[in-house]
Structure formats: C-alpha cells, structure tokens
Amino acid sequence: MKLKAREVAYAGIFGGFAFALRASNLIVPIGGPFVVDLRGIPGAVGAALSGPFGGIIVGILAGLPAKYPMVDIPAFAAAYFLVGLLARAIRSNSLKFLSALGVLAGYPVAALIVWAIGLIPSFTVALMLVLPRAAVIIPVQLAILYVVFKRIPQLLG
C-alpha cells in the first residue's frame, strides 16, 4: 500500500505534534515506566487520518522522546497502526471515531515489553499499571475523533 501525499502530511504534522508534547515532558507518572501525557491525542488523530502505515510513522514519532523508547515505539506503532487500519475499515464517517479503540492494542504490547526486559516483575502488574492511562486517554481520543469525523468533514476532503 502506498502512502498518499496527504497521508504523509497528516502523519508528519500529528506525529510531530505528539513528539513535541512528549518531549516537553508534561507528564503524570502512574507507576513504573508508565505515564499519562497528551501525545495520545494528536497520535490517534494522525493515525486515523493517515491510515495504518501513517499510523506507524506517528507511533514512531510519538515514542522517540520517551524515557523508554524501546517500550513506547513498538507500543505506539502497534496501537496507531490498528487505529489507522480501523479508520480505513469503518466505512461510515459517523462511526470512524470508534477507530480510537485500536489504541487498546498498545497497552498489552507495552506491558509485555516492560515485563520482558525486567522493568516490572510481572506482566499482570505491568498491565494493571498501564490501565489508568487507558481509562484517561481513550475517552478523550474517542471524543476528539468524533468531532474530527462527524463535525469537521472538510479535513477528509
């Protein structure tokens, strides 16, 4: 699948914004290497607008400035790939906001990595530590993607 110029632009703009938000280090620690920050908002929007391969680009950019990029890059790349894939698969613009649920794929990836490299002693504990982030950010992502797809359709033109 080939990326279109518009998709590359969306990936660059929203991925760069996610990078900048994380690089600014405005975070709330929630346990171990896990934090709540704002990069998930432009990340999900960029992935939904740029498709699965643009989502990988956004995920890499979002993960690069992290304290543990070896955790964040694969987790965000997997999550945003799925967001982009779901946004393409859902035909109705009024339901495309549900593609934000693809972000859920990143949490077990992150938990598996931090457990595998020994940052957290148990996969279950790692997953439990990351769930507060999901509870905070996913409703926000759903709401913002709802606005993007339902209320601002000229972005998709």
GUKEKOL-516748 format. One record per atom (N, C-alpha, C): residue number from 1; atom name; z, x, y. Coordinates in steps of 0.001 Angstrom, whole numbers, m for minus. Each point is the difference from the previous one (the first is absolute). Layout:
N
[NUM, "CA", [Z, X, Y]],
...
% end
This chain:
157
[1, "N", [0, 847, m1175]],
[1, "CA", [0, m847, 1175]],
[1, "C", [0, 894, 1240]],
[2, "N", [m835, m313, 943]],
[2, "CA", [m158, 789, 1213]],
[2, "C", [774, m650, 1147]],
[3, "N", [709, 829, 764]],
[3, "CA", [714, m507, 1169]],
[3, "C", [m974, m208, 1146]],
[4, "N", [118, m1129, 680]],
[4, "CA", [m800, m276, 1185]],
[4, "C", [674, 650, 1210]],
[5, "N", [m766, 192, 1059]],
[5, "CA", [528, 639, 1206]],
[5, "C", [1212, m762, 543]],
[6, "N", [m66, m1322, m20]],
[6, "CA", [1104, m811, 509]],
[6, "C", [1258, 206, m849]],
[7, "N", [m167, 91, m1313]],
[7, "CA", [1143, 212, m886]],
[7, "C", [626, 1376, 223]],
[8, "N", [m827, 1015, 203]],
[8, "CA", [504, 1347, 295]],
[8, "C", [768, m22, 1321]],
[9, "N", [m540, m717, 992]],
[9, "CA", [685, m109, 1292]],
[9, "C", [1354, m688, m156]],
[10, "N", [39, m1115, m733]],
[10, "CA", [1280, m679, m237]],
[10, "C", [981, 922, m712]],
[11, "N", [m464, 702, m1030]],
[11, "CA", [874, 907, m755]],
[11, "C", [535, 1104, 910]],
[12, "N", [m855, 555, 824]],
[12, "CA", [436, 1070, 897]],
[12, "C", [964, m476, 1065]],
[13, "N", [m311, m1124, 606]],
[13, "CA", [847, m517, 1079]],
[13, "C", [1365, m419, m530]],
[14, "N", [1, m852, m1025]],
[14, "CA", [1278, m503, m509]],
[14, "C", [758, 1064, m790]],
[15, "N", [m725, 866, m721]],
[15, "CA", [650, 1108, m692]],
[15, "C", [614, 979, 990]],
[16, "N", [m711, 274, 1093]],
[16, "CA", [538, 873, 1040]],
[16, "C", [1231, m593, 663]],
[17, "N", [m30, m1308, 198]],
[17, "CA", [1156, m681, 586]],
[17, "C", [1194, 69, m954]],
[18, "N", [m242, m215, m1291]],
[18, "CA", [1079, 112, m995]],
[18, "C", [555, 1425, m24]],
[19, "N", [m898, 984, 64]],
[19, "CA", [408, 1404, 46]],
[19, "C", [909, 241, 1206]],
[20, "N", [m435, m459, 1169]],
[20, "CA", [761, 224, 1229]],
[20, "C", [1368, m673, m46]],
[21, "N", [56, m1204, m550]],
[21, "CA", [1289, m695, m89]],
[21, "C", [975, 747, m898]],
[22, "N", [m484, 514, m1128]],
[22, "CA", [895, 738, m901]],
[22, "C", [336, 1371, 568]],
[23, "N", [m965, 644, 634]],
[23, "CA", [242, 1324, 580]],
[23, "C", [1019, m65, 1140]],
[24, "N", [116, m1164, 650]],
[24, "CA", [978, m163, 1080]],
[24, "C", [1427, m51, m541]],
[25, "N", [131, m157, m1315]],
[25, "CA", [1291, 44, m689]],
[25, "C", [967, m1106, 428]],
[26, "N", [m538, m1144, 359]],
[26, "CA", [832, m1167, 284]],
[26, "C", [233, m731, m1319]],
[27, "N", [1076, 344, m679]],
[27, "CA", [249, m510, m1344]],
[27, "C", [1423, m523, m131]],
[28, "N", [188, m820, m1035]],
[28, "CA", [1325, m444, m412]],
[28, "C", [149, 411, m1464]],
[29, "N", [872, 978, m305]],
[29, "CA", [184, 409, m1394]],
[29, "C", [600, m1147, m825]],
[30, "N", [m519, m188, m1219]],
[30, "CA", [554, m1051, m868]],
[30, "C", [517, 564, m1320]],
[31, "N", [m35, 1303, m174]],
[31, "CA", [524, 618, m1208]],
[31, "C", [m960, 1020, m576]],
[32, "N", [533, 1166, m350]],
[32, "CA", [m839, 1052, m573]],
[32, "C", [m1128, 352, 950]],
[33, "N", [m1195, 155, m525]],
[33, "CA", [m1135, 356, 856]],
[33, "C", [m663, m1216, 662]],
[34, "N", [553, m1182, m193]],
[34, "CA", [m641, m1222, 479]],
[34, "C", [467, m373, 1406]],
[35, "N", [m961, m454, 812]],
[35, "CA", [287, m413, 1365]],
[35, "C", [m794, m1257, 321]],
[36, "N", [448, m727, 1017]],
[36, "CA", [m772, m1106, 569]],
[36, "C", [m559, 516, 1321]],
[37, "N", [m1298, m116, 152]],
[37, "CA", [m647, 381, 1251]],
[37, "C", [m1146, m970, 270]],
[38, "N", [m684, 210, 1091]],
[38, "CA", [m1022, m954, 420]],
[38, "C", [m1408, 321, m497]],
[39, "N", [m205, 1113, m689]],
[39, "CA", [m1362, 380, m396]],
[39, "C", [m639, m986, m961]],
[40, "N", [787, m803, m676]],
[40, "CA", [m544, m973, m935]],
[40, "C", [m791, m1111, 673]],
[41, "N", [254, m224, 1271]],
[41, "CA", [m702, m1080, 696]],
[41, "C", [m1459, 377, 277]],
[42, "N", [m276, 1095, 719]],
[42, "CA", [m1415, 347, 179]],
[42, "C", [m658, 417, m1313]],
[43, "N", [805, 498, m931]],
[43, "CA", [m559, 387, m1297]],
[43, "C", [m601, m1170, m748]],
[44, "N", [737, m1089, m65]],
[44, "CA", [m493, m1187, m713]],
[44, "C", [m1197, m614, 710]],
[45, "N", [40, m25, 1330]],
[45, "CA", [m1123, m559, 745]],
[45, "C", [m1251, 850, m212]],
[46, "N", [160, 1312, 116]],
[46, "CA", [m1137, 900, m197]],
[46, "C", [m587, m98, m1384]],
[47, "N", [852, m94, m1005]],
[47, "CA", [m478, m115, m1378]],
[47, "C", [m724, m1324, m216]],
[48, "N", [550, m1073, 541]],
[48, "CA", [m632, m1315, m170]],
[48, "C", [m1362, m53, 685]],
[49, "N", [m143, 667, 1130]],
[49, "CA", [m1259, m25, 738]],
[49, "C", [m1014, 1022, m512]],
[50, "N", [478, 1089, m611]],
[50, "CA", [m927, 1060, m407]],
[50, "C", [m316, 5, m1484]],
[51, "N", [656, m832, m796]],
[51, "CA", [m302, m74, m1417]],
[51, "C", [778, 1012, m826]],
[52, "N", [m271, 40, m1306]],
[52, "CA", [811, 837, m882]],
[52, "C", [m99, 1500, 281]],
[53, "N", [m1195, 509, 272]],
[53, "CA", [m125, 1435, 229]],
[53, "C", [495, 379, 1394]],
[54, "N", [m183, m881, 958]],
[54, "CA", [610, 199, 1311]],
[54, "C", [1518, m57, m111]],
[55, "N", [495, m852, m912]],
[55, "CA", [1439, m81, m247]],
[55, "C", [573, 1309, m507]],
[56, "N", [m757, 708, m825]],
[56, "CA", [455, 1319, m470]],
[56, "C", [114, 958, 1178]],
[57, "N", [m987, m23, 888]],
[57, "CA", [39, 866, 1189]],
[57, "C", [1221, m335, 859]],
[58, "N", [228, m1287, 222]],
[58, "CA", [1157, m440, 781]],
[58, "C", [1290, 454, m684]],
[59, "N", [63, m138, m1319]],
[59, "CA", [1194, 402, m745]],
[59, "C", [287, 1487, 109]],
[60, "N", [m1040, 806, m60]],
[60, "CA", [182, 1449, 142]],
[60, "C", [518, 325, 1401]],
[61, "N", [m612, m592, 1004]],
[61, "CA", [443, 246, 1380]],
[61, "C", [1432, m489, 227]],
[62, "N", [349, m1135, m582]],
[62, "CA", [1356, m535, 160]],
[62, "C", [1033, 874, m699]],
[63, "N", [m390, 629, m1096]],
[63, "CA", [943, 794, m772]],
[63, "C", [156, 1444, 442]],
[64, "N", [m985, 535, 699]],
[64, "CA", [31, 1422, 370]],
[64, "C", [1231, 434, 795]],
[65, "N", [427, m730, 1025]],
[65, "CA", [1128, 502, 795]],
[65, "C", [1380, m297, m604]],
[66, "N", [47, m514, m1201]],
[66, "CA", [1280, m372, m608]],
[66, "C", [823, 1240, m359]],
[67, "N", [1282, m197, m157]],
[67, "CA", [874, 1088, m445]],
[67, "C", [m385, 446, m1407]],
[68, "N", [m438, m946, m820]],
[68, "CA", [m440, 281, m1370]],
[68, "C", [m1426, m505, m180]],
[69, "N", [m1004, 716, 512]],
[69, "CA", [m1379, m484, m131]],
[69, "C", [m461, m122, m1449]],
[70, "N", [607, 778, m901]],
[70, "CA", [m374, m99, m1420]],
[70, "C", [388, m1357, m580]],
[71, "N", [906, m694, 651]],
[71, "CA", [381, m1355, m391]],
[71, "C", [m822, m1022, 776]],
[72, "N", [m54, 169, 1300]],
[72, "CA", [m612, m1013, 860]],
[72, "C", [m1517, m84, m125]],
[73, "N", [m679, 1124, m132]],
[73, "CA", [m1461, m55, m65]],
[73, "C", [m478, m815, m1202]],
[74, "N", [444, 307, m1237]],
[74, "CA", [m487, m846, m1109]],
[74, "C", [482, m1445, 76]],
[75, "N", [1224, m210, 489]],
[75, "CA", [518, m1372, 83]],
[75, "C", [m789, m819, 1019]],
[76, "N", [m214, 541, 1186]],
[76, "CA", [m748, m730, 1020]],
[76, "C", [m1471, m119, m361]],
[77, "N", [m577, 1041, m593]],
[77, "CA", [m1416, m70, m396]],
[77, "C", [m202, m1090, m1049]],
[78, "N", [895, m83, m984]],
[78, "CA", [m108, m1042, m1032]],
[78, "C", [191, m1384, 605]],
[79, "N", [1001, m135, 862]],
[79, "CA", [283, m1297, 611]],
[79, "C", [m1163, m471, 867]],
[80, "N", [m508, 874, 837]],
[80, "CA", [m1057, m405, 924]],
[80, "C", [m1354, m140, m686]],
[81, "N", [m210, 730, m1088]],
[81, "CA", [m1201, m232, m811]],
[81, "C", [21, m1441, m498]],
[82, "N", [1155, m425, m521]],
[82, "CA", [114, m1357, m522]],
[82, "C", [m99, m1041, 1114]],
[83, "N", [572, 268, 1164]],
[83, "CA", [m131, m923, 1128]],
[83, "C", [m1481, m184, 350]],
[84, "N", [m721, 1109, 98]],
[84, "CA", [m1426, m70, 320]],
[84, "C", [m799, m720, m1065]],
[85, "N", [356, 247, m1254]],
[85, "CA", [m683, m656, m1121]],
[85, "C", [252, m1506, 25]],
[86, "N", [1243, m391, 224]],
[86, "CA", [330, m1425, 61]],
[86, "C", [m665, m674, 1197]],
[87, "N", [m35, 692, 1134]],
[87, "CA", [m640, m584, 1180]],
[87, "C", [m1486, m247, m258]],
[88, "N", [m624, 863, m779]],
[88, "CA", [m1411, m202, m354]],
[88, "C", [m158, m1115, m1029]],
[89, "N", [938, m89, m924]],
[89, "CA", [m112, m974, m1088]],
[89, "C", [285, m1430, 463]],
[90, "N", [865, m156, 979]],
[90, "CA", [343, m1332, 505]],
[90, "C", [m1093, m432, 962]],
[91, "N", [m717, m1019, m343]],
[91, "CA", [m1162, m436, 793]],
[91, "C", [368, m771, 1257]],
[92, "N", [1049, m773, m54]],
[92, "CA", [377, m853, 1120]],
[92, "C", [778, 800, 1055]],
[93, "N", [m484, 17, 1236]],
[93, "CA", [720, 702, 1065]],
[93, "C", [1402, m556, 202]],
[94, "N", [185, m1280, m279]],
[94, "CA", [1323, m593, 204]],
[94, "C", [1012, 459, m1056]],
[95, "N", [m473, 619, m1089]],
[95, "CA", [916, 508, m1037]],
[95, "C", [28, 1525, m88]],
[96, "N", [m844, 691, 752]],
[96, "CA", [m69, 1461, m75]],
[96, "C", [1309, 679, 388]],
[97, "N", [836, m682, 771]],
[97, "CA", [1281, 602, 373]],
[97, "C", [838, 323, m1229]],
[98, "N", [m246, m703, m1100]],
[98, "CA", [743, 247, m1243]],
[98, "C", [m292, 1379, m592]],
[99, "N", [m1044, 654, 496]],
[99, "CA", [m300, 1354, m484]],
[99, "C", [1145, 963, 302]],
[100, "N", [850, m328, 969]],
[100, "CA", [1155, 841, 307]],
[100, "C", [922, 144, m1206]],
[101, "N", [m55, m942, m925]],
[101, "CA", [833, 102, m1206]],
[101, "C", [m384, 1209, m852]],
[102, "N", [m1199, 546, 222]],
[102, "CA", [m410, 1215, m700]],
[102, "C", [902, 1180, 310]],
[103, "N", [702, m63, 1120]],
[103, "CA", [935, 1067, 363]],
[103, "C", [1087, 146, m1066]],
[104, "N", [272, m1073, m712]],
[104, "CA", [1020, 54, m1051]],
[104, "C", [m295, 1070, m1047]],
[105, "N", [m1261, 365, m163]],
[105, "CA", [m366, 1026, m987]],
[105, "C", [560, 1368, 366]],
[106, "N", [204, 262, 1263]],
[106, "CA", [481, 1312, 422]],
[106, "C", [1447, 276, m335]],
[107, "N", [805, m1023, m113]],
[107, "CA", [1430, 199, m219]],
[107, "C", [325, 569, m1373]],
[108, "N", [m560, m532, m1090]],
[108, "CA", [271, 647, m1283]],
[108, "C", [m607, 1401, m92]],
[109, "N", [m1128, 225, 669]],
[109, "CA", [m588, 1347, 12]],
[109, "C", [972, 970, 655]],
[110, "N", [535, m351, 1162]],
[110, "CA", [959, 860, 692]],
[110, "C", [1250, 213, m840]],
[111, "N", [518, m1073, m600]],
[111, "CA", [1204, 118, m832]],
[111, "C", [m245, 910, m1201]],
[112, "N", [m1154, m138, m622]],
[112, "CA", [m334, 851, m1150]],
[112, "C", [m82, 1465, 399]],
[113, "N", [m609, 272, 1139]],
[113, "CA", [m135, 1397, 438]],
[113, "C", [1353, 613, 330]],
[114, "N", [840, m703, 769]],
[114, "CA", [1296, 587, 354]],
[114, "C", [888, 173, m1221]],
[115, "N", [m149, m863, m975]],
[115, "CA", [744, 181, m1253]],
[115, "C", [m570, 1180, m784]],
[116, "N", [m1321, 90, m98]],
[116, "CA", [m636, 1060, m792]],
[116, "C", [269, 1391, 559]],
[117, "N", [81, 135, 1317]],
[117, "CA", [247, 1329, 566]],
[117, "C", [1486, 277, 207]],
[118, "N", [841, m948, m395]],
[118, "CA", [1437, 236, m5]],
[118, "C", [732, m279, 1299]],
[119, "N", [m621, m681, 955]],
[119, "CA", [700, m337, 1232]],
[119, "C", [1022, m1111, m212]],
[120, "N", [m286, m887, m943]],
[120, "CA", [892, m1104, m364]],
[120, "C", [145, 55, m1522]],
[121, "N", [1227, m123, m525]],
[121, "CA", [201, 196, m1444]],
[121, "C", [m534, m1105, m914]],
[122, "N", [m322, m1154, 551]],
[122, "CA", [m433, m1119, m831]],
[122, "C", [m1142, m750, 694]],
[123, "N", [m1005, m395, m797]],
[123, "CA", [m1107, m791, 541]],
[123, "C", [512, m1323, 546]],
[124, "N", [916, m628, m703]],
[124, "CA", [552, m1286, 433]],
[124, "C", [720, 140, 1336]],
[125, "N", [793, 1049, 142]],
[125, "CA", [703, 228, 1264]],
[125, "C", [m1009, 242, 1113]],
[126, "N", [m1032, 796, m285]],
[126, "CA", [m1034, 266, 1008]],
[126, "C", [m686, m1294, 430]],
[127, "N", [m314, m844, m958]],
[127, "CA", [m643, m1267, 321]],
[127, "C", [933, m899, 813]],
[128, "N", [1271, m24, m353]],
[128, "CA", [968, m805, 751]],
[128, "C", [172, 508, 1432]],
[129, "N", [m114, 1308, 195]],
[129, "CA", [131, 558, 1340]],
[129, "C", [m1192, m340, 898]],
[130, "N", [m1171, m169, m613]],
[130, "CA", [m1196, m238, 794]],
[130, "C", [m233, m1500, 273]],
[131, "N", [643, m853, m740]],
[131, "CA", [m205, m1438, 177]],
[131, "C", [398, m533, 1380]],
[132, "N", [1040, 542, 651]],
[132, "CA", [280, m488, 1357]],
[132, "C", [m1169, 216, 965]],
[133, "N", [m735, 1078, m174]],
[133, "CA", [m1177, 243, 838]],
[133, "C", [m1021, m1119, m223]],
[134, "N", [m222, m344, m1256]],
[134, "CA", [m951, m1066, m314]],
[134, "C", [451, m1320, 616]],
[135, "N", [1287, m273, m72]],
[135, "CA", [517, m1260, 539]],
[135, "C", [m159, m84, 1509]],
[136, "N", [3, 1137, 672]],
[136, "CA", [m144, 18, 1450]],
[136, "C", [m1464, m19, 417]],
[137, "N", [m806, 860, m594]],
[137, "CA", [m1340, 240, 535]],
[137, "C", [m1059, m979, m511]],
[138, "N", [102, m480, m1221]],
[138, "CA", [m1058, m858, m545]],
[138, "C", [m120, m1330, 750]],
[139, "N", [1082, m684, 340]],
[139, "CA", [m178, m1223, 802]],
[139, "C", [m665, 273, 1358]],
[140, "N", [318, 1133, 604]],
[140, "CA", [m627, 361, 1272]],
[140, "C", [m1496, 242, m210]],
[141, "N", [m347, 726, m1060]],
[141, "CA", [m1414, 265, m297]],
[141, "C", [m759, m1296, m273]],
[142, "N", [605, m896, m748]],
[142, "CA", [m644, m1293, m271]],
[142, "C", [m257, m762, 1304]],
[143, "N", [985, m19, 878]],
[143, "CA", [m147, m724, 1269]],
[143, "C", [m1085, 618, 869]],
[144, "N", [m24, 1308, 79]],
[144, "CA", [m1005, 657, 844]],
[144, "C", [m1390, m170, m586]],
[145, "N", [m152, 113, m1301]],
[145, "CA", [m1322, m216, m602]],
[145, "C", [m425, m1464, 129]],
[146, "N", [947, m916, m17]],
[146, "CA", [m334, m1406, 239]],
[146, "C", [m646, m154, 1372]],
[147, "N", [614, 620, 996]],
[147, "CA", [m540, m65, 1355]],
[147, "C", [m1377, 648, 68]],
[148, "N", [m142, 1156, m638]],
[148, "CA", [m1275, 714, 41]],
[148, "C", [m1115, m838, m611]],
[149, "N", [229, m549, m1175]],
[149, "CA", [m1065, m714, m701]],
[149, "C", [m171, m1449, 449]],
[150, "N", [1048, m628, 453]],
[150, "CA", [m72, m1409, 366]],
[150, "C", [m254, m199, 1494]],
[151, "N", [597, 853, 800]],
[151, "CA", [m16, m220, 1451]],
[151, "C", [m912, 948, 771]],
[152, "N", [m381, 1116, m597]],
[152, "CA", [m840, 971, 702]],
[152, "C", [m1240, 303, m843]],
[153, "N", [m796, m1000, m320]],
[153, "CA", [m1146, 227, m900]],
[153, "C", [m1090, 880, 599]],
[154, "N", [m45, 183, 1326]],
[154, "CA", [m1028, 843, 574]],
[154, "C", [177, 1468, m403]],
[155, "N", [1183, 392, m452]],
[155, "CA", [191, 1355, m518]],
[155, "C", [m869, 242, m1241]],
[156, "N", [m288, m1073, m695]],
[156, "CA", [m701, 128, m1281]],
[156, "C", [m1512, m8, 160]],
[157, "N", [m481, m392, 1185]],
[157, "CA", [m1415, m163, 281]],
[157, "C", [m829, 1139, m346]],
% end
